Amino acid sequence: MKEIEINGIKETIIERSDFPIEECKNILRDEVTAILGYGPQGRGQGLNMRDQGFNVILGLRKGRSWDKAVSEGWIVGKTLFETEEAAQRGSIIQFLLSDAGQIAAWPGIKENLNDGDALYFSHGFGIVFHKDTKIIPPEYTDVILVAPKGSGLTVRTHFQAGRGINSSFAIHQDYTGRARERCISTAFAIGSGHLFETTFENEVHSDLTGERCVLMGLLQGAFLAQYEVLRENGHSPSEAYNETIEEALQSLYPLVSEKGMDWMYANCSTTAQRGALDWAPRFRDAIKPVVEECYQSVLDGKEARISIESNSQSDYREKLEIELEEVNNQEMWKAGHVLRKLRPENL
Ligand SMILES: NC(=O)c1ccc[n+]([C@@H]2O[C@H](COP(=O)([O-])OP(=O)(O)OC[C@H]3O[C@@H](n4cnc5c(N)ncnc54)[C@H](OP(=O)(O)O)[C@@H]3O)[C@@H](O)[C@H]2O)c1
């Protein structure tokens, strides 16, 4: 465990060395982990557990995920079962269907939970918004959360590269008295880097805000605003794209990731530094009210209701594809298609 202090606020970080993988295996020696769902998280977490030698099975419905799992070595009747059968066989049930899929599948899963099972989530959504999702676990189960702070794809690729995505963890219900050790051992079994503790509420509120704002929504909105202004003022597509996206993602953001914002500023021209230092507070002032509005919308459950309603529609995927195609067809991303191919490594 490492005690860290940031601006006087103390936190405890749990590192891999605190729970070596052999100790995690010992803690989970009598458990069968059933991973329900084979989207980015189910796949990444499942393959990492399998590679580390944990006792893991998958629970899927027949179709796309099932076929992919078979092609990746999961064996029907041995490590691959239909969703409810896997829930019955497992003692730790990793509920990794899409958040809308969890609502649809919950009644069948609930019926198959046994005394002392642990119900595991990678997002607080189903539990926190239970008035809408109706996901209320029986009192004879542990309810735990491990939420990797990255896409499921990187949960897998970082693990394969010998690294790990950091995860938050939370205990919502401790029926067995073992919820914490089950949760932390599973977090390292799926290949997490380090762990920090949260609650289901804080996980879902920060996660929904993050993806709507800086991580995804604001990113696209800010890129587009700058690209449009440059184009409307006569700049060519390649100039607008390079100044907006290519330079950000290929050059400056990796520097921020490596050593921080001040270091990136310090490694840019004095002209750039002056302008960025002057304009950053104006953007903070302009954007903060929007982030605040978004956070309140998350907090009062409106964002959850919007996504449940939209994601539960039977033609959700078709409608999503149309919306994503509209993004793809924006001139900014058409420029991206052309210009990415011209990177030296792609020639
Ligand atoms: N994606 C991320 O980066 C990320 C990061 C952190 C946490 N999480 C959380 O992890 C969980 C899983 O997310 P994900 O992105 O990996 O998965 P996802 O892509 O949202 O879900 C895909 C899986 O759900 C299955 N599914 C959907 N509806 C179903 C139903 N009615 N019955 C049975 N199976 C159904 C799909 O099966 P089919 O192929 O058969 O349709 C597929 O295996 C979510 O709670 C999410 O919030 C995700």
The ligand as an SDF file (V2000), in Angstrom:
LIG
                    3D

 48 52  0  0  0  0  0  0  0  0999 V2000
  -15.9500   -0.1020  -22.8450 N   0  0  0  0  0  0  0  0  0  0  0  0
  -15.2170    0.4410  -21.9130 C   0  0  0  0  0  0  0  0  0  0  0  0
  -14.2130    1.0330  -22.2170 O   0  0  0  0  0  0  0  0  0  0  0  0
  -15.5680    0.3360  -20.4530 C   0  0  0  0  0  0  0  0  0  0  0  0
  -14.6790    0.8440  -19.5140 C   0  0  0  0  0  0  0  0  0  0  0  0
  -14.9470    0.6830  -18.1770 C   0  0  0  0  0  0  0  0  0  0  0  0
  -16.1400    0.0280  -17.8020 C   0  0  0  0  0  0  0  0  0  0  0  0
  -17.0240   -0.4190  -18.7310 N   0  0  0  0  0  0  0  0  0  0  0  0
  -18.2490   -1.1040  -18.3190 C   0  0  0  0  0  0  0  0  0  0  0  0
  -18.0890   -2.4970  -18.5630 O   0  0  0  0  0  0  0  0  0  0  0  0
  -19.3610   -3.0840  -18.8790 C   0  0  0  0  0  0  0  0  0  0  0  0
  -19.2590   -3.7820  -20.2190 C   0  0  0  0  0  0  0  0  0  0  0  0
  -18.9650   -2.8230  -21.2090 O   0  0  0  0  0  0  0  0  0  0  0  0
  -18.3650   -3.2210  -22.6410 P   0  0  0  0  0  0  0  0  0  0  0  0
  -18.0580   -1.9260  -23.3250 O   0  0  0  0  0  0  0  0  0  0  0  0
  -17.3250   -4.2480  -22.5110 O   0  0  0  0  0  0  0  0  0  0  0  0
  -19.5540   -3.9830  -23.2910 O   0  0  0  0  0  0  0  0  0  0  0  0
  -20.6240   -3.5670  -24.3980 P   0  0  0  0  0  0  0  0  0  0  0  0
  -19.9350   -3.4470  -25.7090 O   0  0  0  0  0  0  0  0  0  0  0  0
  -21.4010   -2.3990  -23.9080 O   0  0  0  0  0  0  0  0  0  0  0  0
  -21.5390   -4.9040  -24.3210 O   0  0  0  0  0  0  0  0  0  0  0  0
  -21.3150   -5.9400  -25.1530 C   0  0  0  0  0  0  0  0  0  0  0  0
  -21.7130   -7.2860  -24.5840 C   0  0  0  0  0  0  0  0  0  0  0  0
  -23.0380   -7.2790  -24.0100 O   0  0  0  0  0  0  0  0  0  0  0  0
  -23.7700   -8.3750  -24.5970 C   0  0  0  0  0  0  0  0  0  0  0  0
  -25.2140   -8.1140  -24.5170 N   0  0  0  0  0  0  0  0  0  0  0  0
  -25.8560   -6.9630  -24.8050 C   0  0  0  0  0  0  0  0  0  0  0  0
  -27.1850   -7.1000  -24.5740 N   0  0  0  0  0  0  0  0  0  0  0  0
  -27.3710   -8.3710  -24.1210 C   0  0  0  0  0  0  0  0  0  0  0  0
  -28.5070   -9.1170  -23.6840 C   0  0  0  0  0  0  0  0  0  0  0  0
  -29.7390   -8.5630  -23.6760 N   0  0  0  0  0  0  0  0  0  0  0  0
  -28.3200  -10.3980  -23.2870 N   0  0  0  0  0  0  0  0  0  0  0  0
  -27.0860  -10.9630  -23.2980 C   0  0  0  0  0  0  0  0  0  0  0  0
  -25.9700  -10.2980  -23.6990 N   0  0  0  0  0  0  0  0  0  0  0  0
  -26.1130   -9.0190  -24.1000 C   0  0  0  0  0  0  0  0  0  0  0  0
  -23.2260   -8.4360  -26.0120 C   0  0  0  0  0  0  0  0  0  0  0  0
  -23.5480   -9.6710  -26.6020 O   0  0  0  0  0  0  0  0  0  0  0  0
  -23.8360   -9.8160  -28.1850 P   0  0  0  0  0  0  0  0  0  0  0  0
  -22.5160   -9.7030  -28.8840 O   0  0  0  0  0  0  0  0  0  0  0  0
  -24.4380  -11.1530  -28.2690 O   0  0  0  0  0  0  0  0  0  0  0  0
  -24.7650   -8.6840  -28.5610 O   0  0  0  0  0  0  0  0  0  0  0  0
  -21.7270   -8.2600  -25.7320 C   0  0  0  0  0  0  0  0  0  0  0  0
  -21.1340   -9.4760  -25.3120 O   0  0  0  0  0  0  0  0  0  0  0  0
  -20.3630   -1.9470  -18.8540 C   0  0  0  0  0  0  0  0  0  0  0  0
  -20.9490   -1.8900  -17.5760 O   0  0  0  0  0  0  0  0  0  0  0  0
  -19.4890   -0.7180  -19.0930 C   0  0  0  0  0  0  0  0  0  0  0  0
  -20.0680    0.4770  -18.5940 O   0  0  0  0  0  0  0  0  0  0  0  0
  -16.7390   -0.2930  -20.0500 C   0  0  0  0  0  0  0  0  0  0  0  0
  1  2  1  0
  2  3  2  0
  2  4  1  0
  4  5  1  0
  4 48  2  0
  5  6  2  0
  6  7  1  0
  7  8  2  0
  8  9  1  0
  8 48  1  0
  9 10  1  0
  9 46  1  0
 10 11  1  0
 11 12  1  0
 11 44  1  0
 12 13  1  0
 13 14  1  0
 14 15  2  0
 14 16  1  0
 14 17  1  0
 17 18  1  0
 18 19  2  0
 18 20  1  0
 18 21  1  0
 21 22  1  0
 22 23  1  0
 23 24  1  0
 23 42  1  0
 24 25  1  0
 25 26  1  0
 25 36  1  0
 26 27  1  0
 26 35  1  0
 27 28  2  0
 28 29  1  0
 29 30  1  0
 29 35  2  0
 30 31  1  0
 30 32  2  0
 32 33  1  0
 33 34  2  0
 34 35  1  0
 36 37  1  0
 36 42  1  0
 37 38  1  0
 38 39  2  0
 38 40  1  0
 38 41  1  0
 42 43  1  0
 44 45  1  0
 44 46  1  0
 46 47  1  0
M  CHG  2   8   1  16  -1
M  END
$$$$
